[in-house]
Amino acid sequence: MSMSAPADQPAIQCFLSYARDDEAELTFIDEFKSALNHFAYSDRGRRVEVFVDHDSIGWGEEWRQRIRDSVSAATVFIPLITFQYLSRPMCREELMLFVEGAQKLGATELFLPVMVLGHRFISEDSDDPVAQRIAQRQAKDLRNAVLQGTQSATWRETMLDIANSLVDAVESAEEHLTRREASGQHPILEPDEPDEPDEPDEIDEDAPGLHELDEAAADGLDEIRVLMENMMGLFEKVVAIVDYAMVELNTATDQHRKTAILFRFANDIKPLSEQIQTTGSRLEVRTTEIDGLLRNAWTLARDHGGTQTVESFRSSIATGVAALSDLDNAAESISEFLESLKPAEVMSVALRKAIRPMRKGVTSVLSAFLTMQSWRSITDN
């Protein structure tokens, strides 16, 4: 018995995230988009619309909220993972924001990571929160397909597998999100819980209210301020060690003496470097979580609160982010400081290894800074 062709269904919306430095060398993005759409439609009857950057879909300054909204609309997020990707604060921010939103909705299948290169950095035991989230989703592997070329059988087989996984993910999420809506659950606040359906215009009575969200966000902002203070304190200690070591290096004339100074420098800086990585990872994770709380609270205040509630929340947000006014300068200073360490790193393998955790921590910090800077405009929408 033959099956009839499926009726036309809405195109699957897909956001493709990648490091542009990778595309400059690998040049397969257009082929990836084309193959994804071809195989999804030819094998499963679902067309795919792929967006590849913020400008092409007009997100502008609103893209953070749009990336959260895209979870509710069953949009798939496909990051093309390489070490370059893990090293880009903007890429990390995109991934963390989407995954946080997907977890809140219980729609984690919409996160479909694809490994291109850098496999060794992806592990659930990693101290990198982005690498952990990728490992937890058992990413698809595109490495051999890319290396063999987009005209190879391996490429076609791999893209067919990814296309089918894409359709499976969307259809599973569509069913899940439809059940949520039918049960009257709040679309952005609470995970699934069995409950009686509410009236369409009512808010789920078990969902956290504006006061609870505001309180949780305030506590989170306090923690973020403490983490930032700790981070800056760690950097002050590192700068002091660097300054002292550089003075010694500049005055040392014997090569053995310079080697000893660099070795001691590495030993002194290593524990601080590891603390910076740990603190940076925590800051990145908490910033993503607080971003969700703030945006959910604003949505609730704007859609269900009166004028006084809205203005009160605007004031609360303004107060909360006032302490973050120096972020631009802080981010620039951190980046410049790391750049200044490169000459010393070239001189010593031990020092290079000691500084490596710090660089990872700084990447997480810069990702967090990007999110925190966006909070100034949350209430503009």
Protein Blocks (a to p, Z undefined) as FASTA:
>chain_A
ZZddddddddddddddddfklmmmnopmlmmmmmmmmmmmmmnopacdddfbfklnonmm
mlmmmmmmmmmnopacdddddfklmmmmklmmmmmmmmmmmmmnopamlpccddfbhmlm
gcfkbcbfklmmmmmnopadfklmmmnopkbmklmmmmmmmmmmmmmmmmmmmmmmmmmm
mnopafklbccdddddddfkbccfkbccfklmmmmmmmmmmmmmmmmmmmmmmmmmmmmm
mmmmmmmmmmpmbfklmmmmmmmmmmmmmmmmmmmmmmmmmmmmmmmmmmmmmmmmmmmm
mmmpcfklmmmmmmmmmmmmmmmmmmmmmmmmmmmmmmmmmmmmmmpmklmmmmmmmmmm
mmmmmmmmmmmmmmmmmmmZZ
